[in-house]
Amino acid sequence: MNAVEIKVALERALSGGRTNKILRFLLGCLGGTPVVGGAIGAGAAAWSEAEQSKVNGLVHRALEILDDRIDEADKKLVEIGQNQWVAAYIKFNPNSTQFVDSSNVSSLTDNGSLDFTINFSTALKSKFTLQYFGSGEVRLDGVFESAHSVRVRFLEPCPEIVTFVFFNLE
């Protein structure tokens, strides 16, 4: 099921139709009658559960598609060649120095106390800029740039995952 089909199915399920709502209301009212009321109430509850289960399945599939699209966009960012706009990329955990992913980065040097040097495989062009973001607020104490490396010092508290993207301006 693709994104368009999921959207149509969700709209149809959430609109529900006035007739179904009226039938469930009547079954709920009949659930209060002696003897057979329990069976009628149980039937109405089972019907509602079945419809909710369908909606939950649609939402789950929509979230899977969203995750796939985010992964695909992340991979495309990494695959862009070094002669293109994006010159380098690195994603890592500065608290544990756990390396996650990179492009055009030869190494990450831990200088101690949330102080890192990002070394490039191929030097960046003379005019470049960087952007950074993380799983939480990223605060830097300093950034020292050269064509072959960038040294960054973080302020505490530091998020679990930080991403730096370097862009060529030429």
MDTraj code that builds the backbone (N, CA, C; nanometers):
import mdtraj as md
import numpy as np

residues = "MET ASN ALA VAL GLU ILE LYS VAL ALA LEU GLU ARG ALA LEU SER GLY GLY ARG THR ASN LYS ILE LEU ARG PHE LEU LEU GLY CYS LEU GLY GLY THR PRO VAL VAL GLY GLY ALA ILE GLY ALA GLY ALA ALA ALA TRP SER GLU ALA GLU GLN SER LYS VAL ASN GLY LEU VAL HIS ARG ALA LEU GLU ILE LEU ASP ASP ARG ILE ASP GLU ALA ASP LYS LYS LEU VAL GLU ILE GLY GLN ASN GLN TRP VAL ALA ALA TYR ILE LYS PHE ASN PRO ASN SER THR GLN PHE VAL ASP SER SER ASN VAL SER SER LEU THR ASP ASN GLY SER LEU ASP PHE THR ILE ASN PHE SER THR ALA LEU LYS SER LYS PHE THR LEU GLN TYR PHE GLY SER GLY GLU VAL ARG LEU ASP GLY VAL PHE GLU SER ALA HIS SER VAL ARG VAL ARG PHE LEU GLU PRO CYS PRO GLU ILE VAL THR PHE VAL PHE PHE ASN LEU GLU".split()
xyz = np.array([
    [0.0857, -0.1171, 0.0000],
    [0.0000, 0.0000, 0.0000],
    [0.0906, 0.1239, 0.0000],
    [0.0701, 0.2160, -0.0955],
    [0.1536, 0.3352, -0.1021],
    [0.0905, 0.4496, -0.0239],
    [0.1599, 0.5633, -0.0211],
    [0.1170, 0.6771, 0.0609],
    [-0.0198, 0.7312, 0.0192],
    [-0.0460, 0.7367, -0.1104],
    [-0.1745, 0.7889, -0.1584],
    [-0.2880, 0.6960, -0.1171],
    [-0.2665, 0.5651, -0.1323],
    [-0.3695, 0.4690, -0.0922],
    [-0.3963, 0.4755, 0.0578],
    [-0.2903, 0.4917, 0.1373],
    [-0.3065, 0.5030, 0.2826],
    [-0.3858, 0.6281, 0.3173],
    [-0.3546, 0.7406, 0.2508],
    [-0.4269, 0.8656, 0.2774],
    [-0.5759, 0.8492, 0.2486],
    [-0.6091, 0.7881, 0.1347],
    [-0.7494, 0.7681, 0.0978],
    [-0.8174, 0.6759, 0.1988],
    [-0.7497, 0.5667, 0.2363],
    [-0.8078, 0.4728, 0.3322],
    [-0.8281, 0.5379, 0.4692],
    [-0.7313, 0.6191, 0.5133],
    [-0.7458, 0.6881, 0.6417],
    [-0.8616, 0.7871, 0.6384],
    [-0.8725, 0.8631, 0.5292],
    [-0.9834, 0.9582, 0.5176],
    [-1.1175, 0.8861, 0.5214],
    [-1.1252, 0.7731, 0.4501],
    [-1.2494, 0.6957, 0.4476],
    [-1.2792, 0.6395, 0.5870],
    [-1.1760, 0.5874, 0.6551],
    [-1.1967, 0.5282, 0.7878],
    [-1.2336, 0.6329, 0.8914],
    [-1.1719, 0.7506, 0.8822],
    [-1.1989, 0.8549, 0.9821],
    [-1.3316, 0.9247, 0.9575],
    [-1.3750, 0.9324, 0.8311],
    [-1.5057, 0.9926, 0.8052],
    [-1.6140, 0.8968, 0.8541],
    [-1.5879, 0.7662, 0.8411],
    [-1.6697, 0.6616, 0.9011],
    [-1.8092, 0.6479, 0.8454],
    [-1.8683, 0.7516, 0.8045],
    [-2.0059, 0.7421, 0.7562],
    [-2.1041, 0.7555, 0.8703],
    [-2.2057, 0.8328, 0.8461],
    [-2.3074, 0.8599, 0.9469],
    [-2.3871, 0.7352, 0.9827],
    [-2.4106, 0.6486, 0.8859],
    [-2.4913, 0.5280, 0.9095],
    [-2.4242, 0.4371, 1.0115],
    [-2.2924, 0.4163, 0.9981],
    [-2.2213, 0.3301, 1.0935],
    [-2.2278, 0.3864, 1.2347],
    [-2.2171, 0.5165, 1.2481],
    [-2.2227, 0.5788, 1.3808],
    [-2.3610, 0.5589, 1.4440],
    [-2.4638, 0.5751, 1.3629],
    [-2.6005, 0.5584, 1.4140],
    [-2.6242, 0.4130, 1.4549],
    [-2.5775, 0.3184, 1.3718],
    [-2.5939, 0.1763, 1.4059],
    [-2.5214, 0.1417, 1.5352],
    [-2.3976, 0.1928, 1.5527],
    [-2.3246, 0.1644, 1.6765],
    [-2.3955, 0.2261, 1.7973],
    [-2.4508, 0.3462, 1.7802],
    [-2.5250, 0.4107, 1.8881],
    [-2.6467, 0.3264, 1.9275],
    [-2.7218, 0.2795, 1.8274],
    [-2.8400, 0.1976, 1.8557],
    [-2.8019, 0.0665, 1.9230],
    [-2.6926, 0.0042, 1.8770],
    [-2.6471, -0.1194, 1.9412],
    [-2.6052, -0.0925, 2.0856],
    [-2.5413, 0.0211, 2.1081],
    [-2.5030, 0.0580, 2.2439],
    [-2.6249, 0.0762, 2.3333],
    [-2.7294, 0.1393, 2.2796],
    [-2.8529, 0.1574, 2.3568],
    [-2.9194, 0.0234, 2.3866],
    [-2.9208, -0.0650, 2.2854],
    [-2.9816, -0.1969, 2.3053],
    [-2.9008, -0.2830, 2.4019],
    [-2.7736, -0.2470, 2.4208],
    [-2.6892, -0.3219, 2.5129],
    [-2.7391, -0.3156, 2.6558],
    [-2.8235, -0.2195, 2.6861],
    [-2.8771, -0.2058, 2.8213],
    [-3.0005, -0.2908, 2.8469],
    [-3.0530, -0.3576, 2.7465],
    [-3.1732, -0.4387, 2.7658],
    [-3.1373, -0.5687, 2.8388],
    [-3.2297, -0.6165, 2.9230],
    [-3.2013, -0.7392, 2.9983],
    [-3.1824, -0.8604, 2.9057],
    [-3.1073, -0.9538, 2.9495],
    [-3.0799, -1.0844, 2.8903],
    [-2.9931, -1.0733, 2.7641],
    [-3.0427, -1.0199, 2.6527],
    [-2.9658, -1.0154, 2.5277],
    [-2.8773, -0.8914, 2.5191],
    [-2.8913, -0.8008, 2.6127],
    [-2.8154, -0.6753, 2.6083],
    [-2.6650, -0.6960, 2.6113],
    [-2.6210, -0.7941, 2.6892],
    [-2.4771, -0.8220, 2.6979],
    [-2.4194, -0.8637, 2.5640],
    [-2.4918, -0.9483, 2.4927],
    [-2.4447, -0.9947, 2.3617],
    [-2.4441, -0.8800, 2.2618],
    [-2.5469, -0.7979, 2.2645],
    [-2.5535, -0.6839, 2.1721],
    [-2.4415, -0.5848, 2.2032],
    [-2.4200, -0.5567, 2.3311],
    [-2.3120, -0.4656, 2.3711],
    [-2.1760, -0.5195, 2.3306],
    [-2.1567, -0.6499, 2.3473],
    [-2.0297, -0.7108, 2.3081],
    [-2.0088, -0.7009, 2.1572],
    [-2.1154, -0.7194, 2.0803],
    [-2.1070, -0.7068, 1.9342],
    [-2.0683, -0.5653, 1.8928],
    [-2.1300, -0.4664, 1.9582],
    [-2.0980, -0.3266, 1.9271],
    [-1.9525, -0.2963, 1.9615],
    [-1.9061, -0.3479, 2.0749],
    [-1.7669, -0.3257, 2.1158],
    [-1.6703, -0.3928, 2.0187],
    [-1.7031, -0.5147, 1.9744],
    [-1.6167, -0.5859, 1.8794],
    [-1.6090, -0.5110, 1.7472],
    [-1.7209, -0.4559, 1.7033],
    [-1.7246, -0.3789, 1.5781],
    [-1.6340, -0.2564, 1.5903],
    [-1.6468, -0.1844, 1.7014],
    [-1.5625, -0.0655, 1.7234],
    [-1.4148, -0.1020, 1.7289],
    [-1.3830, -0.2118, 1.7977],
    [-1.2433, -0.2572, 1.8060],
    [-1.1875, -0.2919, 1.6685],
    [-1.2697, -0.3572, 1.5852],
    [-1.2246, -0.3950, 1.4510],
    [-1.1938, -0.2704, 1.3674],
    [-1.2813, -0.1699, 1.3745],
    [-1.2571, -0.0469, 1.2993],
    [-1.1329, 0.0262, 1.3521],
    [-1.1140, 0.0304, 1.4845],
    [-0.9966, 0.0950, 1.5422],
    [-0.8702, 0.0209, 1.5018],
    [-0.8784, -0.1109, 1.4957],
    [-0.7631, -0.1906, 1.4535],
    [-0.7233, -0.1573, 1.3096],
    [-0.8213, -0.1370, 1.2220],
    [-0.7920, -0.0992, 1.0831],
    [-0.7217, 0.0364, 1.0780],
    [-0.7715, 0.1325, 1.1548],
    [-0.7100, 0.2658, 1.1574],
    [-0.5679, 0.2572, 1.2136],
    [-0.5493, 0.1792, 1.3207],
    [-0.4151, 0.1624, 1.3780],
    [-0.3189, 0.1034, 1.2760],
    [-0.3656, 0.0048, 1.1989],
    [-0.2820, -0.0550, 1.0951],
    [-0.2438, 0.0455, 0.9876],
    [-0.3379, 0.1293, 0.9470],
    [-0.3091, 0.2321, 0.8464],
    [-0.2078, 0.3339, 0.8981],
    [-0.2248, 0.3765, 1.0219],
    [-0.1305, 0.4728, 1.0806],
    [0.0082, 0.4104, 1.0930],
    [0.0140, 0.2840, 1.1339],
    [0.1424, 0.2137, 1.1451],
    [0.2113, 0.2064, 1.0094],
    [0.1371, 0.1720, 0.9050],
    [0.1960, 0.1631, 0.7702],
    [0.2413, 0.3012, 0.7226],
    [0.1649, 0.4058, 0.7528],
    [0.2056, 0.5417, 0.7147],
    [0.3361, 0.5807, 0.7828],
    [0.3523, 0.5441, 0.9088],
    [0.4762, 0.5735, 0.9802],
    [0.5939, 0.4950, 0.9226],
    [0.5690, 0.3706, 0.8796],
    [0.6749, 0.2924, 0.8147],
    [0.7204, 0.3602, 0.6855],
    [0.6249, 0.4090, 0.6065],
    [0.6593, 0.4783, 0.4812],
    [0.7382, 0.6036, 0.5126],
    [0.6985, 0.6773, 0.6152],
    [0.7715, 0.7985, 0.6544],
    [0.9144, 0.7644, 0.6954],
    [0.9324, 0.6590, 0.7746],
    [1.0669, 0.6159, 0.8136],
    [1.1503, 0.5792, 0.6920],
    [1.0892, 0.5061, 0.5964],
    [1.1610, 0.4688, 0.4744],
    [1.2044, 0.5918, 0.3963],
    [1.1167, 0.6916, 0.3879],
    [1.1507, 0.8133, 0.3134],
    [1.2607, 0.8930, 0.3824],
    [1.2602, 0.8953, 0.5156],
    [1.3667, 0.9644, 0.5889],
    [1.4993, 0.8931, 0.5663],
    [1.4988, 0.7596, 0.5730],
    [1.6217, 0.6832, 0.5471],
    [1.6726, 0.7070, 0.4054],
    [1.5799, 0.7105, 0.3091],
    [1.6181, 0.7332, 0.1694],
    [1.6796, 0.8717, 0.1518],
    [1.6206, 0.9736, 0.2140],
    [1.6760, 1.1093, 0.2041],
    [1.8131, 1.1167, 0.2699],
    [1.8288, 1.0483, 0.3821],
    [1.9578, 1.0444, 0.4522],
    [2.0642, 0.9807, 0.3635],
    [2.0309, 0.8701, 0.2967],
    [2.1259, 0.8034, 0.2077],
    [2.1622, 0.8916, 0.0884],
    [2.0628, 0.9616, 0.0326],
    [2.0908, 1.0489, -0.0820],
    [2.1852, 1.1611, -0.0423],
    [2.1694, 1.2131, 0.0786],
    [2.2592, 1.3177, 0.1263],
    [2.4024, 1.2661, 0.1321],
    [2.4194, 1.1433, 0.1801],
    [2.5527, 1.0847, 0.1918],
    [2.6110, 1.0537, 0.0540],
    [2.5264, 1.0125, -0.0418],
    [2.5736, 0.9711, -0.1734],
    [2.6155, 1.0862, -0.2640],
    [2.5804, 1.2078, -0.2292],
    [2.6153, 1.3202, -0.3154],
    [2.7668, 1.3310, -0.3225],
    [2.8195, 1.3388, -0.4425],
    [2.9644, 1.3399, -0.4628],
    [3.0301, 1.4633, -0.4034],
    [3.1619, 1.4542, -0.3810],
    [3.2334, 1.5639, -0.3182],
    [3.2466, 1.6855, -0.4092],
    [3.2232, 1.6717, -0.5392],
    [3.2259, 1.7871, -0.6296],
    [3.0938, 1.8611, -0.6288],
    [2.9989, 1.8098, -0.5569],
    [2.8668, 1.8716, -0.5509],
    [2.8614, 1.9721, -0.4364],
    [2.7447, 2.0152, -0.4104],
    [2.7163, 2.1159, -0.3099],
    [2.7564, 2.0700, -0.1697],
    [2.7224, 1.9457, -0.1322],
    [2.7582, 1.8939, -0.0007],
    [2.9002, 1.8389, -0.0090],
    [2.9898, 1.8925, 0.0714],
    [3.1306, 1.8542, 0.0660],
    [3.1637, 1.7419, 0.1636],
    [3.0948, 1.7369, 0.2786],
    [3.1210, 1.6333, 0.3779],
    [3.0029, 1.6261, 0.4743],
    [2.9997, 1.5142, 0.5470],
    [2.8885, 1.4890, 0.6377],
    [2.9378, 1.3938, 0.7457],
    [2.8968, 1.4168, 0.8706],
    [2.9302, 1.3218, 0.9782],
    [2.8174, 1.3232, 1.0812],
    [2.7853, 1.2047, 1.1308],
    [2.6854, 1.1875, 1.2372],
    [2.7508, 1.1014, 1.3444],
    [2.7507, 1.1488, 1.4693],
    [2.8144, 1.0743, 1.5774],
    [2.7565, 1.1126, 1.7121],
    [2.7903, 1.0329, 1.8153],
    [2.7498, 1.0602, 1.9525],
    [2.8705, 1.1200, 2.0248],
    [2.8689, 1.2502, 2.0545],
    [2.9835, 1.3124, 2.1192],
    [3.0048, 1.2687, 2.2648],
    [2.9031, 1.2121, 2.3274],
    [2.9165, 1.1686, 2.4670],
    [2.9950, 1.0387, 2.4792],
    [2.9839, 0.9527, 2.3784],
    [3.0528, 0.8237, 2.3836],
    [3.1501, 0.8060, 2.2675],
    [3.1631, 0.9061, 2.1835],
    [3.2456, 0.9033, 2.0624],
    [3.2028, 0.7894, 1.9704],
    [3.0748, 0.7516, 1.9779],
    [3.0231, 0.6468, 1.8907],
    [2.9964, 0.7072, 1.7532],
    [3.0610, 0.6526, 1.6532],
    [3.0520, 0.6976, 1.5161],
    [2.9283, 0.6339, 1.4521],
    [2.8433, 0.7127, 1.3839],
    [2.7220, 0.6602, 1.3228],
    [2.7358, 0.6511, 1.1710],
    [2.7743, 0.7620, 1.1065],
    [2.7787, 0.7633, 0.9610],
    [2.8595, 0.8833, 0.9140],
    [2.9127, 0.8765, 0.7897],
    [2.9866, 0.9912, 0.7371],
    [3.0056, 0.9800, 0.5871],
    [3.0491, 1.0894, 0.5278],
    [3.0892, 1.0956, 0.3881],
    [3.2022, 1.1975, 0.3791],
    [3.3120, 1.1601, 0.3128],
    [3.4314, 1.2438, 0.2974],
    [3.4942, 1.2806, 0.4323],
    [3.4806, 1.1942, 0.5308],
    [3.5456, 1.2137, 0.6602],
    [3.6393, 1.0959, 0.6816],
    [3.7690, 1.1259, 0.6979],
    [3.8665, 1.0189, 0.7152],
    [3.8729, 0.9706, 0.8592],
    [3.8533, 1.0630, 0.9548],
    [3.8572, 1.0226, 1.0955],
    [3.7944, 1.1293, 1.1832],
    [3.7619, 1.0871, 1.3039],
    [3.7103, 1.1766, 1.4072],
    [3.8032, 1.1613, 1.5264],
    [3.8719, 1.2691, 1.5640],
    [3.9676, 1.2650, 1.6729],
    [3.9041, 1.3213, 1.7997],
    [3.9076, 1.2422, 1.9072],
    [3.8560, 1.2869, 2.0367],
    [3.9712, 1.3546, 2.1101],
    [3.9642, 1.4880, 2.1232],
    [4.0682, 1.5645, 2.1912],
    [4.0423, 1.5729, 2.3418],
    [3.9360, 1.5068, 2.3877],
    [3.9014, 1.5056, 2.5298],
    [3.8007, 1.6117, 2.5663],
    [3.7177, 1.5839, 2.6629],
    [3.6207, 1.6771, 2.7196],
    [3.5338, 1.7458, 2.6144],
    [3.4625, 1.6646, 2.5356],
    [3.3706, 1.7128, 2.4316],
    [3.4393, 1.8054, 2.3311],
    [3.5631, 1.7744, 2.2979],
    [3.6445, 1.8497, 2.2023],
    [3.6861, 1.7520, 2.0915],
    [3.6421, 1.7767, 1.9668],
    [3.6645, 1.6829, 1.8572],
    [3.7239, 1.7534, 1.7365],
    [3.8029, 1.6782, 1.6593],
    [3.8517, 1.7242, 1.5306],
    [3.7970, 1.6316, 1.4235],
    [3.7277, 1.6899, 1.3263],
    [3.6736, 1.6154, 1.2124],
    [3.7734, 1.6313, 1.0985],
    [3.8336, 1.5201, 1.0558],
    [3.9348, 1.5224, 0.9498],
    [3.8729, 1.4752, 0.8195],
    [3.9004, 1.5460, 0.7105],
    [3.8396, 1.5168, 0.5807],
    [3.9295, 1.4301, 0.4943],
    [3.8690, 1.3405, 0.4174],
    [3.9427, 1.2581, 0.3212],
    [3.9963, 1.3445, 0.2083],
    [3.9120, 1.4312, 0.1570],
    [3.9489, 1.5258, 0.0525],
    [3.9236, 1.6650, 0.1078],
    [4.0213, 1.7531, 0.0929],
    [4.0099, 1.8885, 0.1485],
    [3.8864, 1.9601, 0.0939],
    [3.8262, 2.0418, 0.1785],
    [3.7132, 2.1227, 0.1357],
    [3.7646, 2.2395, 0.0520],
    [3.6746, 2.2971, -0.0264],
    [3.7129, 2.4138, -0.1061],
    [3.7371, 2.5318, -0.0135],
    [3.8000, 2.6358, -0.0677],
    [3.8399, 2.7488, 0.0169],
    [3.7207, 2.8201, 0.0800],
    [3.6059, 2.8157, 0.0142],
    [3.4855, 2.8770, 0.0711],
    [3.3846, 2.7676, 0.1011],
    [3.3598, 2.7461, 0.2288],
    [3.2601, 2.6477, 0.2707],
    [3.1922, 2.6970, 0.3971],
    [3.0802, 2.6356, 0.4265],
    [3.0082, 2.6647, 0.5499],
    [2.9625, 2.5327, 0.6096],
    [2.9235, 2.5353, 0.7340],
    [2.8732, 2.4136, 0.7964],
    [2.7448, 2.4428, 0.8702],
    [2.6637, 2.3392, 0.8788],
    [2.5433, 2.3441, 0.9607],
    [2.5468, 2.2235, 1.0521],
    [2.4914, 2.2379, 1.1697],
    [2.4883, 2.1270, 1.2639],
    [2.3536, 2.1229, 1.3329],
    [2.3155, 2.0030, 1.3707],
    [2.1912, 1.9814, 1.4434],
    [2.2053, 1.8520, 1.5204],
    [2.1164, 1.8289, 1.6141],
    [2.1275, 1.7090, 1.6959],
    [1.9940, 1.6597, 1.7448],
    [1.9982, 1.5535, 1.8235],
    [1.8770, 1.4963, 1.8804],
    [1.8241, 1.5835, 1.9948],
    [1.8995, 1.6853, 2.0302],
    [1.8611, 1.7851, 2.1294],
    [1.9354, 1.9130, 2.0945],
    [1.9303, 2.0103, 2.1822],
    [1.9992, 2.1370, 2.1564],
    [2.1503, 2.1154, 2.1500],
    [2.2124, 2.1702, 2.0443],
    [2.3568, 2.1610, 2.0268],
    [2.4151, 2.2989, 2.0553],
    [2.5041, 2.3053, 2.1552],
    [2.5708, 2.4316, 2.1884],
    [2.7208, 2.4112, 2.1743],
    [2.7832, 2.5020, 2.1012],
    [2.9266, 2.4910, 2.0765],
    [3.0013, 2.6009, 2.1495],
    [3.1181, 2.5665, 2.2001],
    [3.2071, 2.6618, 2.2652],
    [3.3015, 2.7245, 2.1640],
    [3.3291, 2.6524, 2.0562],
    [3.4179, 2.7056, 1.9541],
    [3.4235, 2.6153, 1.8335],
    [3.4519, 2.6764, 1.7177],
    [3.4705, 2.6041, 1.5923],
    [3.5949, 2.6613, 1.5270],
    [3.6896, 2.5745, 1.4941],
    [3.8144, 2.6168, 1.4310],
    [3.8249, 2.5443, 1.2981],
    [3.8219, 2.6185, 1.1873],
    [3.8112, 2.5603, 1.0547],
    [3.9413, 2.5679, 0.9764],
    [3.9648, 2.4639, 0.8973],
    [4.0687, 2.4649, 0.7944],
    [4.0161, 2.3782, 0.6810],
    [4.0864, 2.3749, 0.5692],
    [4.0400, 2.2970, 0.4543],
    [4.0471, 2.1469, 0.4818],
    [4.1365, 2.1032, 0.5709],
    [4.1566, 1.9606, 0.5955],
    [4.0876, 1.9087, 0.7211],
    [4.0464, 1.9992, 0.8101],
    [3.9809, 1.9547, 0.9327],
    [3.9023, 2.0695, 0.9954],
    [3.8109, 2.0312, 1.0829],
    [3.7342, 2.1273, 1.1621],
    [3.7348, 2.0771, 1.3054],
    [3.7729, 2.1644, 1.3970],
    [3.7736, 2.1290, 1.5393],
    [3.6537, 2.1963, 1.6051],
    [3.5768, 2.1183, 1.6795],
    [3.4570, 2.1700, 1.7473],
    [3.4635, 2.1334, 1.8948],
    [3.4218, 2.2292, 1.9778],
    [3.4117, 2.2056, 2.1220],
    [3.2668, 2.2288, 2.1631],
    [3.2100, 2.1280, 2.2265],
    [3.0708, 2.1324, 2.2701],
    [3.0603, 2.1841, 2.4131],
    [2.9475, 2.2468, 2.4418],
    [2.9115, 2.2816, 2.5791],
    [2.8156, 2.1754, 2.6304],
    [2.8238, 2.1464, 2.7593],
    [2.7335, 2.0484, 2.8197],
    [2.5995, 2.1135, 2.8476],
    [2.4908, 2.0413, 2.8500],
    [2.4776, 1.9006, 2.8153],
    [2.4770, 1.8843, 2.6631],
    [2.5280, 1.7749, 2.6191],
    [2.5426, 1.7471, 2.4770],
    [2.4405, 1.6405, 2.4365],
    [2.3727, 1.6574, 2.3225],
    [2.2736, 1.5573, 2.2808],
    [2.3398, 1.4243, 2.2439],
    [2.2583, 1.3211, 2.2340],
    [2.3084, 1.1861, 2.2039],
    [2.3635, 1.1749, 2.0619],
    [2.3008, 1.2415, 1.9667],
    [2.3447, 1.2351, 1.8270],
    [2.3602, 1.3769, 1.7738],
    [2.4741, 1.4021, 1.7075],
    [2.5006, 1.5318, 1.6450],
    [2.5399, 1.5065, 1.5002],
    [2.4900, 1.5906, 1.4109],
    [2.5232, 1.5813, 1.2687],
    [2.5827, 1.7133, 1.2233],
    [2.6939, 1.7055, 1.1523],
    [2.7560, 1.8209, 1.0882],
    [2.7502, 1.7978, 0.9377],
    [2.7050, 1.8991, 0.8636],
    [2.7026, 1.8938, 0.7173],
    [2.7833, 2.0134, 0.6678],
    [2.8808, 1.9859, 0.5809],
    [2.9689, 2.0889, 0.5262],
    [2.9308, 2.1141, 0.3812],
    [2.9083, 2.2415, 0.3472],
    [2.8643, 2.2797, 0.2132],
    [2.9723, 2.3612, 0.1436],
    [3.0028, 2.3263, 0.0192],
    [3.0917, 2.4083, -0.0638],
    [3.0115, 2.5292, -0.1110],
    [3.0729, 2.6469, -0.1079],
    [3.0052, 2.7672, -0.1546],
    [3.0514, 2.8078, -0.2943],
    [3.1493, 2.7410, -0.3462],
    [3.2006, 2.7727, -0.4797],
    [3.1361, 2.6840, -0.5839],
])
top = md.Topology()
chain = top.add_chain()
for i, resn in enumerate(residues, 1):
    res = top.add_residue(resn, chain, resSeq=i)
    for name in ("N", "CA", "C"):
        top.add_atom(name, md.element.get_by_symbol(name[0]), res)
traj = md.Trajectory(xyz[None], top)
